Amino acid sequence: MKTETYKITGMHCAACSSAVARVMSRLDGVSSCEVNLMTEKMTVSYNEKKVTLKDFTRVIEKAGFGIETCDAPKTKEARYDSRGLIIAGILSIILLYISMGQMFFKNLPVPHFANMNTNPLGFALTQIILCIPVMIIGRKFFTVGFASLFKGNPNMDTLVAVGATASFIYSLYMTFSVTANNHAVHNLYFESVAVVITLIMLGKYFEQGSKEKTKAAISKLLSLAPDIAHLKNNDTVTDVPTSNVKVTDILLVKAGEKFPLDAKIIDGETNVDESMLTGESLPVAKAIGDTVTGGSLNISGNVYVEVIRIGDDTTLAKIVRFVEDAQAKKAPISKTADKVAGVFVPVVMSIAIISAIIWLMAGEDFSFAVKIFTSVLVIACPCALGLATPTAVMVGTGLGASNGILIRNGEALETTHKIKAAVFDKTGTLTKGKPEITDIYTEDENKLIFLAASAESAANHPLAHAVLKFAEDKAINYVAPQSSENIAGKGVIATVDKTQVIVGKKGFLTDNGVDTSKFDKKATELEKAGKTVMYISENESILGIIAVSDRLKDDSAKAFAKLKEMNIKRIILSGDNKISAEYIGNLLDADEVYSQVLPTEKADVINEIREKYGEVLMVGDGINDAPALTTADIGCAIGSGSDIAIESADIVLMKNSPLDVARAITLSRLTMRTIKQNLFWAFCYNVICIPIAAGVLHIFSGPLLSPMIAGLAMSLSSVCVVTNALRLRGKRL
């Protein structure tokens, strides 16, 4: 099986995208096909031994659409011509003035040749002359609409084309009848044809502008990385296109410039604004050895960097791909709308025909039946139905990306709002992932740290790194030991300035003749708090103890408090020892704590939690979390985590903050609310408006809907759906 994405051209409404999906699904070898109207992309999974791109092209072109590979050169996006729209608008207003004005105002000033009372034939011919240019400007509705109808895939354009054509032909017939019967001028619908076409063109123009706004997140991301890089070559620096830069090349990035690619600082220090990538507003300090992300802004100092990733491997490229994939794939809720849209246009055409026939049978004249037929066709709006879900998903994923929350697909965005339990890995997710010194008990702290750091300076393990970092932060200049022996799992014996120093566990010191009783009670208290205790002695005399712990991230407590407010169970799942895990659980007010869980067992625990509470979200950062991330309903990876964890996840938190878990759930809830509002509006609009257009109110002496009002309502419904989705952009997560 192979999965690929293609660009589909010529789609105008949900009926179009549904038609493409329908003809593709009929092909032998195609297992699934998703067509997104908003992004104009088709994602298809198929057996390449049974079906090929030639087969796709054949059935899609037969259905009246085009297909292109996504790497094909981008053609200029068609947009409604504003000049044509303005001309159509002016002609329609004049036509309305001449046709409708004389019916309401007897003494309305009009030219003699267009006077309804004194020159009825001239009145009709003037309307034809004004109407035909509008039809020519809106010819796309007719060419596409009738082509789709003849190919068996009628769409929104078909409804407009058939309705407008019926009204025009009937009005033309009435024009020829004017010479024999002057009253025939009251049965002309040229103004309806022109105004309907103009209003729908106007609605499409606004809709297209709104749709482009929903793509702003991707456009903004793509514009982050600069096109030019300053390449260092020996002692010279030259400007080259960023696309020509290779891995290991050295670049100069000046203050105020953006980093062209992912790189590692090799010379200089600076502060970096990563807000466009992570949503974090505060600058991040960077020094030699730190990595920087392409697209982030170098604020304060000139630095030299070594490029570590280029092209599609850069963080920015992955983010763009992540967001594009999410916007191209449908949320499950949209499948209901797609099924309706697939049969919507044929049903509407049937309703229009049946309504017209019933009114004719009821004794109404042909003019009345044409009005009913046209109104029903024009008011129906599969556009609003098709745009309801993809617009909200597109804006939602864009909002997430701008806040450092990357959502892999529409399904993940929908499922996240159902989460009942959030499961967190401890180390690196809730904690910083690096042990730090938290407590020191001694009579002379500087001496203790000097000896401990000197002894540990030859070691290479996390506890030693914690001691050395503490010494560096305190500006304590430790020295290299004259001799050193590291006993794995126990401690180190070293000679520092001719003094024997032992650093390690209690048992290790007592085995070497050191009495530790002076600090045993305090050490026990620290160990109960989940901390690791190191004893330090000098010449077999105890000096003190150091407690080391992996500190909680600053916002872990806020994250758990927020999830509690949202009525979501908070669970810690850790491979760490029981004391340490439960201590963290108590600090965070976790509902449950699972400790000493092997990586292979984590998936089983996720299934157990799902049975107990319902849908589960798992948050992790390591390779060992990948099975659990895949097993959970939603896998959520910390952005600083391993590539395997990120690839296994449905959501990636770029800011490495557990608080973003609550924000991701909030984003999902907001998006789903918007989708439901859009679908309600689209369904409700059609359920109410189609019967009115069919003349239900007229049965009870109510008003009859004119095709002009129908066209206006149809256009406004699509614009309303897209505008409602755009409201998401202003929400705070």
FIMARMI-289962 format. One record per residue (C-alpha): x, y, z; chain. Coordinates in steps of 0.2 Angstrom, whole numbers, padded with zeros to 4 digits, always signed. Layout:
BEGIN
      u      v      w  chain
      X      Y      Z      A
...
This chain:
BEGIN
      u      v      w  chain
  +0000  +0000  +0000      A
  +0006  +0018  -0004      A
  -0001  +0034  +0002      A
  +0001  +0050  -0008      A
  -0006  +0068  -0009      A
  -0012  +0076  -0025      A
  -0019  +0093  -0029      A
  -0036  +0093  -0037      A
  -0041  +0108  -0048      A
  -0059  +0114  -0053      A
  -0068  +0110  -0036      A
  -0080  +0124  -0031      A
  -0091  +0116  -0018      A
  -0093  +0101  -0006      A
  -0102  +0091  -0020      A
  -0087  +0093  -0031      A
  -0075  +0086  -0017      A
  -0088  +0072  -0014      A
  -0088  +0068  -0032      A
  -0069  +0066  -0033      A
  -0069  +0055  -0018      A
  -0083  +0044  -0025      A
  -0075  +0041  -0042      A
  -0059  +0037  -0034      A
  -0066  +0025  -0021      A
  -0073  +0015  -0036      A
  -0056  +0011  -0042      A
  -0050  -0007  -0038      A
  -0035  -0005  -0027      A
  -0039  +0011  -0019      A
  -0042  +0008  +0000      A
  -0046  +0026  +0005      A
  -0048  +0043  -0002      A
  -0050  +0060  +0007      A
  -0053  +0075  -0003      A
  -0052  +0092  +0006      A
  -0061  +0106  -0002      A
  -0052  +0120  +0008      A
  -0034  +0114  +0004      A
  -0039  +0107  -0014      A
  -0029  +0092  -0009      A
  -0033  +0073  -0011      A
  -0025  +0060  +0000      A
  -0026  +0043  -0007      A
  -0020  +0026  -0001      A
  -0019  +0013  -0014      A
  -0011  -0003  -0020      A
  +0002  +0003  -0033      A
  +0002  -0015  -0042      A
  -0017  -0012  -0046      A
  -0019  +0006  -0049      A
  -0008  +0021  -0055      A
  -0008  +0039  -0057      A
  -0014  +0037  -0075      A
  -0030  +0028  -0068      A
  -0033  +0043  -0056      A
  -0031  +0055  -0070      A
  -0043  +0046  -0081      A
  -0057  +0045  -0068      A
  -0055  +0062  -0061      A
  -0054  +0071  -0078      A
  -0069  +0061  -0084      A
  -0078  +0068  -0068      A
  -0074  +0086  -0074      A
  -0059  +0090  -0063      A
  -0040  +0091  -0064      A
  -0026  +0082  -0055      A
  -0008  +0088  -0052      A
  +0006  +0081  -0041      A
  +0010  +0092  -0026      A
  +0027  +0096  -0032      A
  +0021  +0102  -0049      A
  +0024  +0121  -0053      A
  +0011  +0131  -0044      A
  -0001  +0139  -0056      A
  -0007  +0156  -0052      A
  -0023  +0154  -0041      A
  -0039  +0159  -0051      A
  -0048  +0173  -0042      A
  -0064  +0182  -0046      A
  -0060  +0197  -0057      A
  -0064  +0212  -0047      A
  -0066  +0223  -0063      A
  -0078  +0210  -0070      A
  -0087  +0210  -0053      A
  -0088  +0229  -0053      A
  -0095  +0230  -0071      A
  -0108  +0216  -0067      A
  -0113  +0225  -0051      A
  -0116  +0242  -0060      A
  -0126  +0233  -0074      A
  -0136  +0224  -0061      A
  -0140  +0240  -0052      A
  -0146  +0249  -0068      A
  -0156  +0233  -0073      A
  -0164  +0233  -0056      A
  -0168  +0252  -0057      A
  -0176  +0250  -0074      A
  -0186  +0234  -0071      A
  -0191  +0234  -0053      A
  -0191  +0253  -0050      A
  -0205  +0256  -0063      A
  -0216  +0244  -0054      A
  -0215  +0252  -0037      A
  -0213  +0271  -0043      A
  -0225  +0276  -0057      A
  -0216  +0293  -0061      A
  -0198  +0286  -0059      A
  -0187  +0295  -0072      A
  -0181  +0282  -0086      A
  -0176  +0284  -0104      A
  -0191  +0283  -0116      A
  -0184  +0268  -0125      A
  -0184  +0258  -0108      A
  -0201  +0264  -0102      A
  -0212  +0249  -0097      A
  -0228  +0258  -0100      A
  -0225  +0268  -0116      A
  -0213  +0256  -0124      A
  -0214  +0238  -0117      A
  -0204  +0230  -0131      A
  -0190  +0243  -0128      A
  -0191  +0239  -0110      A
  -0188  +0221  -0112      A
  -0174  +0223  -0125      A
  -0165  +0235  -0113      A
  -0166  +0222  -0100      A
  -0158  +0209  -0112      A
  -0144  +0221  -0117      A
  -0140  +0224  -0099      A
  -0142  +0205  -0093      A
  -0131  +0197  -0107      A
  -0115  +0205  -0102      A
  -0117  +0200  -0084      A
  -0120  +0182  -0090      A
  -0104  +0183  -0100      A
  -0094  +0189  -0085      A
  -0101  +0175  -0075      A
  -0100  +0162  -0089      A
  -0089  +0151  -0077      A
  -0105  +0146  -0068      A
  -0113  +0140  -0085      A
  -0098  +0132  -0092      A
  -0093  +0122  -0076      A
  -0111  +0120  -0071      A
  -0117  +0111  -0087      A
  -0101  +0102  -0089      A
  -0103  +0094  -0072      A
  -0121  +0090  -0075      A
  -0117  +0081  -0091      A
  -0103  +0071  -0083      A
  -0115  +0065  -0069      A
  -0108  +0076  -0055      A
  -0119  +0091  -0053      A
  -0112  +0104  -0041      A
  -0117  +0121  -0034      A
  -0112  +0129  -0051      A
  -0125  +0117  -0059      A
  -0139  +0124  -0048      A
  -0135  +0142  -0053      A
  -0133  +0138  -0071      A
  -0149  +0128  -0073      A
  -0159  +0141  -0063      A
  -0152  +0156  -0072      A
  -0154  +0148  -0089      A
  -0172  +0143  -0085      A
  -0176  +0161  -0080      A
  -0167  +0168  -0095      A
  -0175  +0157  -0108      A
  -0193  +0160  -0101      A
  -0190  +0179  -0100      A
  -0184  +0178  -0118      A
  -0200  +0169  -0123      A
  -0210  +0182  -0114      A
  -0200  +0196  -0124      A
  -0207  +0189  -0140      A
  -0224  +0188  -0133      A
  -0224  +0207  -0128      A
  -0229  +0213  -0146      A
  -0245  +0202  -0144      A
  -0248  +0205  -0126      A
  -0241  +0220  -0117      A
  -0244  +0212  -0099      A
  -0230  +0200  -0103      A
  -0218  +0213  -0097      A
  -0223  +0208  -0080      A
  -0216  +0191  -0082      A
  -0198  +0195  -0086      A
  -0184  +0189  -0074      A
  -0169  +0196  -0083      A
  -0165  +0206  -0067      A
  -0166  +0190  -0056      A
  -0153  +0182  -0068      A
  -0141  +0196  -0067      A
  -0143  +0200  -0049      A
  -0141  +0182  -0044      A
  -0125  +0179  -0054      A
  -0118  +0196  -0047      A
  -0122  +0192  -0029      A
  -0115  +0174  -0030      A
  -0099  +0181  -0038      A
  -0098  +0194  -0024      A
  -0101  +0180  -0011      A
  -0087  +0169  -0019      A
  -0075  +0184  -0020      A
  -0077  +0187  -0001      A
  -0077  +0169  +0003      A
  -0060  +0167  -0007      A
  -0053  +0181  +0002      A
  -0058  +0174  +0019      A
  -0051  +0156  +0014      A
  -0035  +0164  +0010      A
  -0034  +0172  +0027      A
  -0036  +0154  +0035      A
  -0020  +0149  +0026      A
  -0011  +0163  +0035      A
  -0002  +0152  +0048      A
  +0007  +0142  +0034      A
  +0011  +0158  +0024      A
  +0018  +0166  +0040      A
  +0029  +0150  +0044      A
  +0035  +0149  +0026      A
  +0041  +0167  +0026      A
  +0051  +0165  +0042      A
  +0067  +0158  +0035      A
  +0078  +0171  +0026      A
  +0082  +0168  +0007      A
  +0100  +0174  +0010      A
  +0114  +0167  +0022      A
  +0131  +0174  +0026      A
  +0143  +0160  +0022      A
  +0160  +0160  +0031      A
  +0174  +0153  +0020      A
  +0191  +0154  +0028      A
  +0193  +0173  +0033      A
  +0179  +0180  +0021      A
  +0160  +0180  +0022      A
  +0150  +0180  +0007      A
  +0131  +0181  +0004      A
  +0124  +0165  -0004      A
  +0106  +0159  -0007      A
  +0100  +0149  +0008      A
  +0096  +0134  -0003      A
  +0115  +0132  -0008      A
  +0120  +0130  +0010      A
  +0126  +0113  +0016      A
  +0127  +0104  +0032      A
  +0143  +0109  +0042      A
  +0144  +0125  +0033      A
  +0148  +0140  +0045      A
  +0137  +0155  +0044      A
  +0138  +0172  +0052      A
  +0121  +0178  +0059      A
  +0121  +0196  +0064      A
  +0110  +0204  +0077      A
  +0093  +0208  +0071      A
  +0093  +0194  +0058      A
  +0085  +0178  +0057      A
  +0094  +0161  +0057      A
  +0093  +0154  +0040      A
  +0093  +0135  +0045      A
  +0094  +0124  +0060      A
  +0112  +0126  +0067      A
  +0124  +0125  +0082      A
  +0132  +0141  +0089      A
  +0151  +0139  +0088      A
  +0156  +0157  +0092      A
  +0147  +0171  +0102      A
  +0133  +0173  +0113      A
  +0115  +0180  +0110      A
  +0097  +0180  +0115      A
  +0085  +0172  +0102      A
  +0067  +0176  +0099      A
  +0058  +0160  +0095      A
  +0040  +0166  +0097      A
  +0035  +0163  +0079      A
  +0040  +0145  +0082      A
  +0035  +0141  +0100      A
  +0023  +0155  +0105      A
  +0035  +0159  +0119      A
  +0037  +0178  +0120      A
  +0052  +0179  +0131      A
  +0070  +0178  +0122      A
  +0080  +0163  +0126      A
  +0099  +0165  +0130      A
  +0110  +0155  +0118      A
  +0129  +0152  +0120      A
  +0142  +0141  +0112      A
  +0136  +0123  +0110      A
  +0117  +0128  +0110      A
  +0106  +0124  +0095      A
  +0096  +0137  +0086      A
  +0081  +0135  +0075      A
  +0080  +0142  +0057      A
  +0067  +0156  +0056      A
  +0070  +0162  +0074      A
  +0077  +0179  +0077      A
  +0094  +0184  +0083      A
  +0091  +0198  +0095      A
  +0107  +0204  +0103      A
  +0124  +0198  +0097      A
  +0133  +0192  +0081      A
  +0136  +0174  +0081      A
  +0144  +0160  +0070      A
  +0134  +0144  +0068      A
  +0137  +0127  +0061      A
  +0123  +0121  +0050      A
  +0116  +0105  +0057      A
  +0100  +0103  +0046      A
  +0095  +0109  +0029      A
  +0080  +0107  +0017      A
  +0065  +0096  +0023      A
  +0075  +0091  +0038      A
  +0074  +0108  +0047      A
  +0062  +0111  +0061      A
  +0053  +0124  +0051      A
  +0050  +0112  +0036      A
  +0044  +0099  +0048      A
  +0032  +0111  +0056      A
  +0025  +0117  +0039      A
  +0023  +0099  +0034      A
  +0015  +0095  +0050      A
  +0002  +0109  +0049      A
  -0001  +0105  +0030      A
  -0004  +0087  +0034      A
  -0016  +0092  +0047      A
  -0026  +0104  +0036      A
  -0027  +0091  +0022      A
  -0034  +0077  +0032      A
  -0052  +0077  +0037      A
  -0059  +0076  +0054      A
  -0072  +0062  +0056      A
  -0086  +0074  +0059      A
  -0084  +0080  +0041      A
  -0088  +0063  +0034      A
  -0107  +0066  +0038      A
  -0107  +0082  +0029      A
  -0098  +0074  +0014      A
  -0111  +0060  +0013      A
  -0125  +0073  +0013      A
  -0116  +0084  +0000      A
  -0113  +0069  -0012      A
  -0132  +0068  -0014      A
  -0137  +0086  -0010      A
  -0137  +0093  -0028      A
  -0147  +0079  -0036      A
  -0160  +0080  -0022      A
  -0161  +0099  -0023      A
  -0164  +0098  -0042      A
  -0177  +0085  -0039      A
  -0186  +0097  -0026      A
  -0185  +0111  -0038      A
  -0193  +0101  -0052      A
  -0206  +0093  -0041      A
  -0211  +0110  -0033      A
  -0213  +0118  -0050      A
  -0224  +0104  -0056      A
  -0235  +0104  -0040      A
  -0238  +0123  -0042      A
  -0242  +0121  -0060      A
  -0254  +0107  -0056      A
  -0261  +0119  -0042      A
  -0266  +0131  -0056      A
  -0252  +0143  -0055      A
  -0245  +0150  -0072      A
  -0229  +0145  -0080      A
  -0221  +0161  -0074      A
  -0224  +0157  -0056      A
  -0217  +0139  -0058      A
  -0201  +0146  -0066      A
  -0199  +0158  -0051      A
  -0201  +0143  -0039      A
  -0189  +0132  -0049      A
  -0176  +0146  -0050      A
  -0177  +0151  -0031      A
  -0175  +0133  -0025      A
  -0160  +0130  -0036      A
  -0151  +0146  -0032      A
  -0154  +0146  -0013      A
  -0147  +0129  -0010      A
  -0130  +0130  -0003      A
  -0118  +0115  -0003      A
  -0104  +0127  -0002      A
  -0108  +0131  +0017      A
  -0109  +0113  +0020      A
  -0092  +0109  +0013      A
  -0083  +0123  +0021      A
  -0090  +0120  +0038      A
  -0077  +0108  +0044      A
  -0061  +0111  +0034      A
  -0061  +0130  +0037      A
  -0062  +0127  +0056      A
  -0049  +0114  +0056      A
  -0037  +0125  +0045      A
  -0039  +0140  +0057      A
  -0038  +0128  +0072      A
  -0022  +0120  +0067      A
  -0015  +0137  +0062      A
  -0019  +0144  +0079      A
  -0011  +0129  +0087      A
  +0005  +0132  +0077      A
  +0006  +0150  +0081      A
  +0005  +0145  +0100      A
  +0019  +0131  +0098      A
  +0006  +0117  +0097      A
  +0007  +0106  +0082      A
  -0008  +0094  +0078      A
  -0004  +0080  +0065      A
  -0022  +0079  +0058      A
  -0040  +0083  +0059      A
  -0044  +0067  +0068      A
  -0032  +0071  +0082      A
  -0040  +0089  +0083      A
  -0057  +0081  +0085      A
  -0053  +0067  +0097      A
  -0043  +0078  +0109      A
  -0059  +0087  +0115      A
  -0065  +0070  +0122      A
  -0050  +0066  +0133      A
  -0055  +0060  +0150      A
  -0037  +0056  +0157      A
  -0020  +0064  +0154      A
  -0006  +0053  +0157      A
  +0012  +0060  +0159      A
  +0029  +0053  +0159      A
  +0039  +0060  +0173      A
  +0057  +0063  +0168      A
  +0059  +0076  +0155      A
  +0040  +0079  +0153      A
  +0035  +0085  +0171      A
  +0053  +0087  +0177      A
  +0068  +0096  +0168      A
  +0076  +0079  +0164      A
  +0093  +0085  +0172      A
  +0097  +0082  +0191      A
  +0101  +0097  +0201      A
  +0107  +0100  +0218      A
  +0093  +0104  +0229      A
  +0099  +0103  +0247      A
  +0117  +0104  +0255      A
  +0120  +0100  +0274      A
  +0137  +0104  +0280      A
  +0147  +0116  +0291      A
  +0157  +0123  +0276      A
  +0147  +0123  +0260      A
  +0161  +0130  +0249      A
  +0174  +0117  +0255      A
  +0161  +0103  +0253      A
  +0157  +0108  +0235      A
  +0176  +0111  +0231      A
  +0180  +0093  +0236      A
  +0165  +0085  +0229      A
  +0167  +0094  +0212      A
  +0186  +0090  +0211      A
  +0183  +0072  +0215      A
  +0168  +0070  +0202      A
  +0177  +0080  +0189      A
  +0184  +0064  +0181      A
  +0167  +0055  +0182      A
  +0154  +0055  +0168      A
  +0137  +0053  +0175      A
  +0121  +0064  +0179      A
  +0125  +0066  +0197      A
  +0143  +0071  +0194      A
  +0136  +0084  +0181      A
  +0124  +0091  +0194      A
  +0139  +0094  +0206      A
  +0150  +0102  +0193      A
  +0136  +0113  +0186      A
  +0133  +0119  +0204      A
  +0151  +0123  +0207      A
  +0152  +0133  +0191      A
  +0136  +0143  +0195      A
  +0144  +0147  +0212      A
  +0161  +0151  +0204      A
  +0170  +0138  +0214      A
  +0186  +0133  +0205      A
  +0188  +0115  +0208      A
  +0204  +0106  +0202      A
  +0208  +0089  +0194      A
  +0211  +0075  +0206      A
  +0228  +0067  +0208      A
  +0220  +0050  +0207      A
  +0202  +0044  +0205      A
  +0193  +0028  +0206      A
  +0175  +0027  +0201      A
  +0165  +0012  +0207      A
  +0150  +0010  +0197      A
  +0134  +0012  +0206      A
  +0142  +0016  +0223      A
  +0153  +0032  +0221      A
  +0171  +0038  +0219      A
  +0187  +0039  +0229      A
  +0199  +0052  +0224      A
  +0214  +0061  +0230      A
  +0212  +0080  +0230      A
  +0227  +0091  +0236      A
  +0234  +0076  +0245      A
  +0217  +0073  +0254      A
  +0207  +0057  +0252      A
  +0189  +0062  +0247      A
  +0175  +0049  +0245      A
  +0158  +0054  +0237      A
  +0144  +0041  +0236      A
  +0131  +0031  +0244      A
  +0130  +0029  +0263      A
  +0135  +0010  +0262      A
  +0150  +0015  +0251      A
  +0157  +0027  +0264      A
  +0154  +0015  +0279      A
  +0163  +0001  +0269      A
  +0178  +0013  +0269      A
  +0177  +0016  +0288      A
  +0168  +0033  +0288      A
  +0155  +0036  +0301      A
  +0139  +0044  +0293      A
  +0127  +0044  +0308      A
  +0129  +0063  +0310      A
  +0119  +0065  +0294      A
  +0109  +0049  +0292      A
  +0092  +0056  +0299      A
  +0092  +0071  +0287      A
  +0097  +0059  +0273      A
  +0082  +0048  +0276      A
  +0070  +0063  +0276      A
  +0078  +0068  +0259      A
  +0076  +0051  +0252      A
  +0058  +0050  +0257      A
  +0055  +0066  +0247      A
  +0062  +0056  +0231      A
  +0079  +0064  +0231      A
  +0096  +0055  +0229      A
  +0108  +0058  +0243      A
  +0127  +0059  +0241      A
  +0138  +0058  +0257      A
  +0155  +0067  +0256      A
  +0170  +0063  +0267      A
  +0188  +0070  +0270      A
  +0201  +0058  +0276      A
  +0188  +0046  +0283      A
  +0179  +0061  +0292      A
  +0161  +0065  +0287      A
  +0159  +0082  +0280      A
  +0141  +0083  +0274      A
  +0128  +0077  +0262      A
  +0121  +0084  +0245      A
  +0104  +0080  +0239      A
  +0101  +0079  +0220      A
  +0084  +0079  +0212      A
  +0076  +0081  +0195      A
  +0067  +0097  +0198      A
  +0049  +0100  +0192      A
  +0047  +0111  +0177      A
  +0040  +0129  +0182      A
  +0023  +0126  +0175      A
  +0020  +0107  +0179      A
  +0009  +0112  +0194      A
  -0001  +0125  +0184      A
  -0004  +0111  +0171      A
  -0011  +0099  +0183      A
  -0021  +0113  +0191      A
  -0028  +0118  +0174      A
  -0032  +0100  +0170      A
  -0041  +0097  +0186      A
  -0052  +0113  +0182      A
  -0056  +0104  +0166      A
  -0062  +0089  +0175      A
  -0048  +0078  +0167      A
  -0039  +0064  +0177      A
  -0021  +0068  +0180      A
  -0010  +0052  +0180      A
  +0009  +0050  +0181      A
  +0017  +0035  +0172      A
  +0036  +0033  +0176      A
  +0049  +0020  +0176      A
  +0057  +0029  +0191      A
  +0057  +0022  +0208      A
  +0041  +0022  +0219      A
  +0047  +0035  +0232      A
  +0052  +0047  +0219      A
  +0037  +0045  +0208      A
  +0024  +0046  +0222      A
  +0033  +0062  +0229      A
  +0031  +0071  +0212      A
  +0013  +0064  +0212      A
  +0009  +0072  +0229      A
  +0017  +0088  +0224      A
  +0006  +0089  +0208      A
  -0010  +0082  +0216      A
  -0010  +0068  +0204      A
  -0025  +0056  +0204      A
  -0014  +0041  +0201      A
  +0004  +0037  +0200      A
  +0011  +0021  +0191      A
  +0030  +0019  +0195      A
  +0044  +0007  +0190      A
  +0035  +0003  +0174      A
  +0045  -0004  +0160      A
  +0044  +0003  +0142      A
  +0036  -0013  +0136      A
  +0023  -0012  +0150      A
  +0018  +0006  +0147      A
  +0006  +0002  +0133      A
  -0003  -0011  +0144      A
  -0005  +0002  +0157      A
  -0013  +0015  +0145      A
  -0026  +0001  +0140      A
  -0030  -0001  +0158      A
  -0032  +0018  +0161      A
  -0043  +0019  +0146      A
  -0055  +0005  +0152      A
  -0056  +0014  +0169      A
  -0059  +0032  +0163      A
  -0061  +0033  +0144      A
  -0051  +0042  +0131      A
  -0033  +0044  +0136      A
  -0020  +0057  +0131      A
  -0002  +0051  +0134      A
  +0012  +0064  +0136      A
  +0030  +0059  +0134      A
  +0047  +0063  +0127      A
  +0058  +0048  +0126      A
  +0060  +0033  +0114      A
  +0053  +0022  +0129      A
  +0037  +0032  +0128      A
  +0034  +0028  +0109      A
  +0023  +0012  +0112      A
  +0012  +0022  +0125      A
  +0011  +0037  +0113      A
  +0005  +0026  +0099      A
  -0007  +0016  +0110      A
  -0016  +0031  +0118      A
  -0031  +0039  +0109      A
  -0020  +0055  +0108      A
  -0001  +0054  +0109      A
  +0007  +0070  +0114      A
  +0026  +0073  +0112      A
  +0037  +0086  +0120      A
  +0046  +0096  +0107      A
  +0063  +0093  +0114      A
  +0060  +0074  +0115      A
  +0067  +0060  +0103      A
  +0063  +0060  +0085      A
  +0054  +0043  +0088      A
  +0043  +0050  +0101      A
  +0038  +0065  +0090      A
  +0035  +0053  +0075      A
  +0024  +0043  +0086      A
  +0014  +0057  +0092      A
  -0002  +0066  +0086      A
  +0002  +0082  +0094      A
  +0019  +0090  +0097      A
  +0022  +0104  +0110      A
  +0036  +0115  +0104      A
  +0038  +0125  +0120      A
  +0041  +0109  +0130      A
  +0028  +0115  +0143      A
  +0016  +0103  +0151      A
  +0004  +0117  +0152      A
  +0002  +0116  +0133      A
  -0008  +0100  +0136      A
  -0022  +0110  +0143      A
  -0020  +0122  +0129      A
  -0021  +0109  +0116      A
  -0037  +0102  +0124      A
  -0044  +0120  +0125      A
  -0040  +0122  +0106      A
  -0049  +0106  +0102      A
  -0064  +0111  +0111      A
  -0065  +0128  +0103      A
  -0062  +0121  +0086      A
  -0076  +0107  +0088      A
  -0088  +0121  +0095      A
  -0084  +0131  +0079      A
  -0087  +0115  +0068      A
  -0103  +0111  +0076      A
  -0109  +0130  +0074      A
  -0104  +0129  +0056      A
  -0113  +0113  +0052      A
  -0128  +0118  +0062      A
  -0129  +0134  +0052      A
  -0126  +0125  +0035      A
  -0139  +0112  +0039      A
  -0152  +0124  +0047      A
  -0150  +0136  +0033      A
  -0155  +0123  +0020      A
  -0169  +0115  +0030      A
  -0177  +0132  +0032      A
  -0173  +0141  +0016      A
  -0177  +0127  +0003      A
  -0195  +0125  +0009      A
  -0198  +0144  +0009      A
  -0190  +0144  -0009      A
  -0202  +0130  -0014      A
  -0217  +0141  -0009      A
  -0222  +0133  +0007      A
  -0226  +0150  +0015      A
  -0236  +0155  +0000      A
  -0248  +0141  +0003      A
  -0253  +0151  +0019      A
  -0254  +0168  +0010      A
  -0236  +0171  +0015      A
  -0222  +0180  +0004      A
  -0214  +0171  -0011      A
  -0195  +0171  -0011      A
  -0188  +0180  -0026      A
  -0172  +0172  -0035      A
  -0163  +0188  -0030      A
  -0165  +0186  -0012      A
  -0161  +0168  -0013      A
  -0145  +0172  -0022      A
  -0140  +0184  -0008      A
  -0144  +0172  +0006      A
  -0134  +0158  -0003      A
  -0119  +0169  -0004      A
  -0120  +0175  +0014      A
  -0122  +0158  +0021      A
  -0104  +0153  +0014      A
  -0097  +0169  +0020      A
  -0104  +0167  +0037      A
  -0097  +0150  +0039      A
  -0080  +0155  +0034      A
  -0081  +0171  +0045      A
  -0086  +0161  +0060      A
  -0071  +0150  +0058      A
  -0060  +0165  +0057      A
  -0066  +0170  +0074      A
  -0055  +0156  +0081      A
  -0040  +0166  +0076      A
  -0043  +0179  +0090      A
  -0045  +0166  +0104      A
  -0033  +0164  +0118      A
  -0028  +0147  +0123      A
